[in-house]
Amino acid sequence: MAASSLAGETTGTIQGTRLYTKPDPSASGGISGKTANLPAPITGVFAIPQDSQLKVYKAELAEDGKSFSFKNLPVAKYDLLILSSNDFYEGIALSRSDNSLTDRDLKLIDPMVMKSTPFFDTKKINRIAGVTGREGKSIAVLQEVRTKPVTLQSEELRTDIQIRSLKLCFMEDVGEVGWQVVETREIVRTEVGPGAPKGLITHYYSPRLNGIRVTDTVKDLGELNLIVERTPDTK
């Protein structure tokens, strides 16, 4: 992980490139929880329904920097991503089948993903799973960072800030052409300013954040000790 930060002020620009999915006022389900022992306060919590992964719901955060809640979520199974300035934790389902991607698949996928979205000059596939073979599909948890100078709409050139994006990248093996990105869904985009780690941040997979079933009540996850429950960053 890159060293912390440069001086200066952030621009205050809202970095989200897509609107988050609006809660359903007629739905009475939700999710609540509280993180424990994280090295930094949480800055965002996001819920992704397993049956519709292009939808992303954003939680309300409490002032304690630990507690979060989602209200009016439709009935579904949800996976969560929890973000702080230092790292992020996720339990996102990437394949309905057992992962069968080969080393060859990964070698073909990696450069294809790296050349996508030229705005971001630094990228890492934090985790990936899928099915090998023609018409095989895979999903990756992708982290992207703009470490080069950022030109604002005012044409001011800023060298003291970075832009970081966490997203899902949906890919398909289309035969002779090989693996292609067919869709992406940005989960969160942040402006990295003073006091925050620059570059890629640390990623952890946490099974506790996977497959949270929501019906017609609020699912209370209690205290989430993600430090204990996390697993090392792997593809």
N, C-alpha and C positions, 0 to 999 in steps of 0.2 A: 504494500500500500504506500502511496506517495506521502511525502512529508507534508505537514500542515503549513500553513497558509501564508498568504501575502497580505499586505496592508491595502486599505482602500475601502470603498463602500459598494454595496450591491446596487444594481440599477432599480430594483423594485419591480421589474418586469415579471408578470405572471408567465411562468414557463410552460404550463400545460398546453399541449398542442391539440388536445381533443377534450370535449366536455365529458365529464364523468357521467356514468349512467345515473339517471334520476331514480331515487327510491319510489316505490309504489305506495301511494297514500292508503290504498285499500289493504295492504299487507301488514300484518301485525308482528311478523317475525323480525329477528335481529340478532346481533352478536355483540357481546361486550367482553372485555378482558383487561388485564393489567400486566405489564411486563415487570420483570424483576432482575436486578443485578446487571443491567446493561451498562456499558461504560459511558453512554451518552443518552440524553433524552430522545424519545422517538419524535420524528418529524412528519411521519405519515404512515397510515395503515390502510391497506387496500384489499378488497374482497373480489374474487373472480369466480363466477359460477362455473362449475365443471362442464355443464352442458351448453355453455354459451360463453366461450373464453374471449370474445371480443367486447364483452361487457366488463366494466370495472367500476366498482362502488368505492367511494372514499369515506373513511370514518371521521367522526368528530373526535377531536383530541381534548383531553382535560389539561388544565394548567399544570398538573403535577409532572407532566412529561412522561407519564407511564401508562395512564388509563386511556381507553378508546371505546367507542361504541358505534354500531351501525343500527339504524332504525328503518322500518318499513322495507325489509328485504323480502322479495318473493320466495316462495318455497323452492329450495334447491340445496345441493351440496356446494359449499364454497371453500376455496383455498385462499389463504391470506399471504400478503407480503407486508412485512414490517420494516420500516426504514428509519435509520438514524443518520447522523452526519458521519459516523465512523464505519458503519456496515449495514447490511440488510439480511433479513431472514425470510425465507419463503418455503411454502409447502405445496407448490403448484404441480398438479397432475399434468405430465407432458405426453403420456401415451396410454391408451386404453389397453394395449397389449404389452407383453413383456418386451423390454428394449432389445432389439436385435441389430442395431446399427453396428457395422463393422469398422475396423480401422480405416479401410478404404473410404467408406462413407464419410467418416469424420475428416479425412484429409481432403475430400472434395468439397465438403460443406464449409469448412473453415475459411478458405480464401474467398468463397462466394459471399459469405456474410461480411468478411472484412472489407470488401470493396463496396458494400452497400452504404447508402447515406454518407456521401463524401464529407458532409459538414463535420462529422465526428471523425477525428483522426486517430483516436485510441479506442479499441474495442476488445471485449472479452466475452466468449461464450462461457457463462458461469456453470450452466448445466444443460444437458440435451438428452433427449430420448426419442425413440421412434422405431419404425419398421423398415428394414432394408428391402431392396429390390425395386423393380420398375413399378411406378405409382406408389412407392413407399412414401410415408409421411413422417415428419419429425417436427418437434417443437423445441425451441431453445429459449432459455432465460438469458437475455443479452444485456450487457452493460456497455454503454458508449459514452465517451467523454470528448468534448471539444477542449483540448489543451492549448491550441493555437489562439492568437488574439481574436477577440470577438468584436465585430463591427455592429454598433447599435443603429437603430433607425435614424438617429440624429447624425449618423456618419462618424460619431466618436469611436475611436479605436481603443479598446480596453485590453490590457495585458494582465490585469490583476484578478480577473474572474475567469471561471470555467463554466461550461454547461455539461450537466450529466443527465443521461437518460437510461431508465430501466424499462425494458420492453419484452414482450413475447414475440418470437420470430417463427412464423409458420412456413415450413418448407416441404417441397415435394420432389421426388425423383421423376423427371419427365422423359426418361429414356435416353436417347443419344445426346441430348443437350445436358443431361446430368441434373444435379440438384439445383433447384431454383427457389428463391424467396417468393412465396405467393401472397403473403399477407404479414403485416406486423401490427401489433397493438401496444402502443406506448402506455405503460402503467403510471409512470411519473417522470417528469423532467424538472430538474432543479438547477438554480443558479448557485454556483459554489463561490462563496465570497470569503471575507475575513474570518479567521479562526476555524475554518473548516478544512478537513483533509482534501488535498488536491488529487487528481488522477483517479484511478480505479479504487473503489473501496472494497472491503472484504465481504465476501458472500458466504452464507451458510444455508444449508438445507435443514429444515426442521419438520419432522413428520407430524408434530403436534399441530401444525398450521395447515394440514391437508384434510380434505373431506369433512368439513364441519357442516353437519346437517341442520338446516334451518326449516322449521315448520311454521307454526302460528304463534310462537312465543320467542322471547329473547334468550338465546343460548349464551349462558355465562361460562366463559372459559376459565374463570378464576385467575390465579396468578401464574403467569407463564415465565418459567425460569429457562429462557432460551439458551443461556450459557451452558447449562447442563445438557439440554436436549438436542443441541445442534450437532451436525455432522460436518466433517471437513469439506472444503470447497473442492468439488470434483466435477468433471464433465459427465 
